[in-house]
Amino acid sequence: MGKKTYDDHDLEYIKRVLAEPQDITGNKMVAEFEEKFAERIGSKYAVAVCNGMCGLHTLLAAAGVGPAVEVIVDPIVQFGALAVLYNNGVPIFADVDPATHNMDPASFAARITPDTKAAVITHLWGLPAEVAQIRAEADKHGVIVVEDCAHAILAEHKDKKVGAWGHAGMFSFQASKHLSTGDGGMLTLSDEGLLQEVRSLMNWGAAPDRMAYNFRMPGIVAAVGLAQLERIDDYVQQDVDNAQLYHQAIEGCDWLVPQALPSYSTHSQHIFTLAFHGEKQGIDYEEFKRVSREEGAGLGFGYTQRTWKEAQIVAAYQFPTFSVPVAYGKGCPSRCPHYAKQLPYRDGYCPNAEDLMPRLCLRGLSSGTRDDIARGADGLRHAIERVS
Ligand SMILES: Cc1ncc(COP(=O)(O)O)c(C=O)c1O
């Protein structure tokens, strides 16, 4: 059985939407989903969107990001940095803590300049970033903090859920996520001004005098979201339990290092992640990858920046989108008349991220069945025995 269940309960909600007049000015089910979601996360407001990326795009536009505006982002995943490019802003990458894979608050503080307007902080793989410390530093400089919570629904940092720490948070309901509507997303907000901007930007019909976007969530999608929200605790708990199977598989192995979990955080375990350090004990990484595949360990190596060649798994800014850059080759930020500084995307810019990136061994947990995951964990145990 698949771990996410869609049944008559979801259909009942969908039927309620179809029974209402179809109207873009505000579907009742969307409003209900927003209200319940905000309640679950502990944020003041929530706004449903058509997916996570359009949510990040809108939040940064609402925060005033544009040409020559710097936004601090993560170097492991590209989502935050891409949303900055959509707005013609300048992604400035902060380095990570190699133990947690999340943004290092000291590197964040060091990257703030008078041109910094916002930051996108990812709670990587489901582990909350040091968002309390980052928010406190950001507030000193008037920097708007957007949390990327795509992996981390219900995860807590210091007794508060992610999505309630920043000025805003973004959740993705894409197919592989804990809560899935196929595609979809939710923004959580604590700031009234930002809320008004977001509402006006994401519905062009409501703001025809602006260059707004049509990023609304349809009522039918909200119906599924609302039904799935009632099951989200079970889904997250299943991933937390499944992660234990992988933790057990690496017991006694000191060259595969899981993310460190601070005592004041909970992990939602969207992706179970290890860093390979076997070379220090003479274990060949390519051999480990080959044996892991043979044993069906279910691991992926590297993240989105592996689409080139697996042998070249690089930090976000070393990928062609930013380093060449192929996306906005003629304009901002690479050849922006408004931005007088040199783009800092040289090798060695975020040394911890560059070192960590090619070591990453990932197992997505939110779409597999318990049996698949148990088989994968067994496969990993066998692979470790064979190469040790
Ligand atoms: C960390 C992170 N941020 C943002 C996104 C984008 O979300 P969506 O696919 O809903 O656009 C994803 C999706 O995979 C993600 O993993």
The ligand as an ORCA input file, in Angstrom:
! r2SCAN-3c Opt
* xyz 0 1
  C      13.389     22.723     -0.856
  C      12.388     22.951     -1.954
  N      11.990     24.216     -2.214
  C      11.096     24.491     -3.177
  C      10.549     23.489     -3.943
  C       9.607     23.849     -5.050
  O       8.314     23.397     -4.790
  P       7.291     23.071     -5.999
  O       7.764     21.795     -6.637
  O       5.983     22.906     -5.300
  O       7.316     24.207     -6.928
  C      10.917     22.168     -3.711
  C      10.325     21.085     -4.520
  O      10.813     20.034     -4.741
  C      11.875     21.873     -2.687
  O      12.282     20.628     -2.455
*
